[in-house]
C-alpha cells in the first residue's frame, strides 16, 4: 500500500493509475478525507444487498429518521 498527497497525484497521475493495478493507492486529500484509487475491473457490482433499490430506499429513510431525532435507544444489560 502506498499513501500519497493530492499534489503528488497531480504530478504523476499516470504512474499511480498504473500502480493501482498492482497495489492499493491511497490519496490523502486533507487531514480528514482519504480516497482509494480502484481500477474499474476490481469493482464488484454483484453485491445483491448494496445494489438492491429497496434496501437503498430503506437506508435513506432510516438516515432521515435519525437526522430528525426519531429513534429509540436500546441498552443491553448483562
C-alpha positions as a printed Julia matrix, in Angstrom:
78×3 Matrix{Float64}:
   0.0    0.0     0.0
   1.17   3.5    -0.8
  -0.21   6.76    0.59
   0.24   9.94   -1.44
  -0.93  13.54   -1.38
  -3.16  15.16   -3.98
  -0.18  17.21   -5.14
   1.84  14.05   -5.78
  -1.13  12.51   -7.59
  -1.43  15.53   -9.91
   2.28  15.4   -10.72
   2.32  11.67  -11.51
  -1.26  10.67  -12.3
  -0.43   8.05  -14.94
   2.13   6.42  -12.65
  -0.37   5.99   -9.81
  -3.18   4.81  -12.07
  -0.87   2.08  -13.34
   0.35   1.28   -9.83
  -3.25   0.88   -8.59
  -3.47  -2.31  -10.68
  -0.71  -3.84   -8.56
  -1.23  -2.4    -5.08
  -3.52  -0.16   -3.05
  -3.04   3.55   -3.72
  -4.48   5.83   -1.05
  -4.77   9.58   -1.75
  -4.78  11.77    1.31
  -6.82  14.87    0.48
  -6.75  16.53    3.86
  -6.35  15.5     7.45
  -9.92  14.23    7.38
 -10.5   12.8     3.89
  -8.76   9.93    2.12
  -9.61   8.18   -1.12
  -8.5    4.96   -2.75
  -7.82   4.56   -6.46
  -9.61   1.38   -7.55
  -9.43   0.13  -11.16
 -12.86  -0.49  -12.68
 -12.05  -4.18  -13.16
 -11.73  -4.62   -9.41
 -15.11  -3.07   -8.57
 -17.81  -5.64   -7.92
 -21.4   -4.67   -8.69
 -22.69  -8.14   -7.9
 -23.35  -7.33   -4.24
 -27.04  -8.13   -4.07
 -27.54  -6.14   -0.88
 -25.89  -2.83   -1.77
 -27.33  -2.77   -5.29
 -30.88  -3.53   -4.07
 -33.05  -0.4    -4.6
 -35.47  -1.38   -1.79
 -32.61  -1.61    0.7
 -31.15   1.69   -0.5
 -34.53   3.36   -0.01
 -34.92   1.88    3.45
 -31.44   3.05    4.46
 -32.24   6.59    3.27
 -35.43   6.58    5.35
 -33.51   5.46    8.42
 -30.91   8.19    7.91
 -33.7   10.78    7.68
 -35.34   9.43   10.85
 -32.04   9.63   12.74
 -31.42  13.17   11.49
 -34.86  14.21   12.74
 -34.32  12.55   16.11
 -36.86   9.78   15.54
 -35.01   6.89   17.1
 -35.12   4.61   20.09
 -32.01   3.78   22.04
 -31.64   0.17   23.09
 -29.46  -0.63   26.1
 -28.14  -4.12   26.6
 -27.53  -5.23   30.17
 -25.85  -8.41   31.21
